[in-house]
Amino acid sequence: MILLGLGSNLTSTYGDRFKNIDLALSFLDKHDVKILNRSSFYESLAFPNKNDPKFINVVVNVSTNLGDSDLASVLIQAEEKLERRRVHKNAPRTCDIDIIDLNGQIKDFKYKNLDFTVPHKKIESRNFVLFPLVEIAPNWIHPKSKQSINSLISNLSDEDKNSILKIKKP
């Protein structure tokens, strides 16, 4: 199972946060990354600066024959097409695509000057990943910690559990 997390907290010239995610998914589909299942949209506070604009997030289960570097290349191309600028770590962005799980593998790899860690670092504390993830993969087990998705969610703080909202596109 290959799981990707997508988020947006800025508009682009193409549209709002929802449009950015929809366009990113369309881009992936046209570049040999087929969307098998996708979560609802979730809105959450920006991390770590809660004063930044709120994020819209989804998690998708995808199928691809691309290798690690080629998949990373497609993800970065999608982000760049949607005007992502890497100003500084955790800066607001039009599009962010993370590899959450890569067929249960535990690995680190580089693509250009970017580091990829699979499963994604700190996933166990990210409500904006866990809530959409449980919707499409309720039996998912963290490849490294071996904890179930429900266990990871139960370990979140009450603030994290209550500060995320499933929403519909306007």
PEBEL-V657878 format. One line per field, one symbol per residue. ss: DSSP state (H for helix, E for strand, L for the rest). phi: phi as a letter, one per 20 degrees, with the letter a starting at -180 (. if undefined). psi: psi as a letter, one per 20 degrees, with the letter a starting at -180 (. if undefined). A space follows every 50 residues. Layout:
# PEBEL-V657878
ss: ???
phi: ???
psi: ???
This chain:
# PEBEL-V657878
ss: LEEEEEEELLLELLELHHHHHHHHHHHHHHLLLEEEEELLEEEELLLLLL LLLLEEEEEEEEELLLLHHHHHHHHHHHHHHLLLLLLLLLLLLLLEEEEE EELLLLEEEEELLEEEEELLLLHHHLHHHHHHHHHHLLLLELLLLLLEHH HHHHLLLHHHHHLEEEELLL
phi: .ddcdcbbccfcfeqegffgfffffffgfecmcefebcefecdbffceef efgfedcbcceccbdffgfffggfffffffgemfdefbgmfgbfbccdee bclmfdacbdclddedccfggmgfddgfdffffffdbfdfdfgeemefgf fffffffgfffedccfcdff
psi: pppqpqqpjqqaihaagggggghghggghilknpohqqrrqpprqqpioi irqqqpqqpqprpqjqrghhggggggggghhkkppngrpjqqqhpppqog qmkjqoqprqocjpppppqpqjhijohiggghghhimijppphgijqqhh ggghiqqhghhijqpprqp.
